Amino acid sequence: MRVEDFATDDTAETDFYIRARRAAKFAGFQNAEAAQFVAAIVELYNNVVEHSGAVSSAYVAFAAYERCFEFIVADAGIGVLESLKSCPKFASLSDCGSALELALTEGVSRLAIDPDRGRGFRPIFVGLANVSESLRFRSGDHARELKRLEDGTIHAVTAQKSELMGFFCSVRCSPSAYFNDQDIK
């Protein structure tokens, strides 16, 4: 759904979140996990609104399958590097990979003058890492990817990729990544 629909229809945003939560529950997640996914989508969307400089380019989407829930939040805005560089504290940043890693660190925000800023990504990132198969953040010419391994550990890597305008986040979750197969009915 293009987020500009949220601005033109008073109920579109709420309806989207309700449908996402129901879809996650239908896919086999417990209510708490479904709520966590919606909270993540809301936080990521709010970051797009606040930091992208191109809200009209943004979109959010989800898909639910048996034992799988996926969602994306993306925009074609200024990207993580340019957003962070607008803060004097991060003006010397020159690498999109470093910018992505910083953006996923607690307390980091282009609005660094406010000590209560930069607290949204980290808790979501940690919470999603506990129930996800993979998380992927892309901006500029880098991606930060996190994958859950069979032993439960999380493998994280930042790598250079082809240029991407703006910001893109994709998350794939599976109840089997969190529960034993016998716990799923």
N, C-alpha and C positions, 0 to 999 in steps of 0.2 A: 504494500500500500504506500503510495506516495504520501509523505507527511503533510503536503499542502492540503490534502483532504481533511486533515485534522483541524486546520484553520477555517475551513469553509463549512464544516458540519460539526455542530456542538457535541454530537454523540459519537462521531467516528472514532476518536481516540479511545474512549472508554469501551466501546464495542469491540475494537481491535484487541484490547488487552483481555477482555472477558473471553473472546473466542480463542486467544492464545492459551489462556489458562485451561479452558475446557479441553482444547486439543492435546495439551500435555498430559492431562489426566487420562484422556482417552487412550493415549499412547502407552500408558502403564505407569506413569509417575504418581507419587503420592501428592496430596494437596500442598504440602510444604514445598516440595520441589517445583511444582507447577507455579506456585506463587514466587519462588525464587527466580524462575525464568522470566516472569513478567517484570519483576523488580529490575532485573538486568537489562531487559529491553527498554524500560522506562529510563534508567540511568544513562544508557548509551544514547538513546534518543535525545535526552536533555542535554547531553554533551554536544551532540550535533547542533542543536538549536543554539546553544551558547557559544560554541567555539568555531564552527565551520565557516561562517561567513557566507553560506549558500544554502540556507534552509530549504529553499524551493527545489533544490536538487536531491534532497534526502529521501530515502525510502526505508521502510521496515517490512520484514516479511517473516513468516514462519511456515513450517511444514511439519506435519505429524504423521507418523507411520506406526505400525505395530512395533513397540519397544524402541522408538526413536522420536526425538523432538529436535528440530533444527530451527535456528533463527539467524537473521542477518540484520544489521543496521549499517547503512552506508550513506555517503554523500560525495559530491564532487566539489567540495569546498577547498579551503586553503591547506588542509592537511595538518598533521600533528606537529611537524617541524616548524612550519610558519606560525602556527598558533603559539607554540612555546616560545619562539623567538620574539614574539611581540612583548614579552616580559623582559625587562633589562637583565634579570638574573640569568636568563637562558639565551641572551642575544648572541653569544659566541657559538652556539650549537650549529653544526654544519652537516650532520649526518642523520638521515631519517631513521636508521636503525637505533641509534642512541636516543633519539627523540621518542620512539615507540617504547623502548625500555624505560625511559624516565616517566612517560605518561602512565605506565602501569605500576609506578612506585607510589606508595602512600605519601600524601602531602605535596605532590608535585602538581602545579597548575600554572597556567600563564598568568593567573591572578594571584601570584605568590605573596602579594602584600597582605592578603587576608589569610590568617592562620587556619581558618576553618575550611579552606578550599583544598581541592585535590584529594578528597577523602572518599570519592565515589568508586573509582575504578578498582582500587585494590581490594576492598571487601567483596565486590562482585567477582573479580578475577579469582580470588581464593575460593569463594563459594562455588563458582562454576567449575573450577578445576577439580573439585571433589565429586562432581556428578557428570562430568563431560568426558566424551571420548577425545574431542579435539576443540581447541579454540584457536582462531586465527585472526590476527590484527594486521591490517595492511595500510600503509600510508607512504606516499612518495615512492621511493625505490627499494623499500624494505618490507619484510613481513616478520612478525613475531608469532611463532607457532608453538603450541603446547599440546602434547599428546599424552594420554594416559596409557601406560604400558600394562601388560598383563599382570605384573606383580604389584600394581597399584601406584607405582612411582610415576612422576610426571617428567617427561622429557621436554625441555624447552630449547628452542633455537631461534636466533635472529639471523636472517639471511637476506642478501641483496636479491632483488627481483626486478622485473621490468617496471617502468614508471607507471604509477597509478595516481590519478588526480584525486585528492580528497582523502577520505577515510573509509575503511571497510572492515567490519568485524563479522565473523561467522562462527557459530557455535553449534556443535553436534553433540547431543546427549543421548544416552541410552540407559534405561534402568539396569541393564546387565553390567554397566560400568560401576554401578553403585551398590546393587543388591546381588545376592547369590541367586542363581537361576531358580532354586526351589522356593525363594521368597516371593517370586512373581506368580501371581495366579492368573 
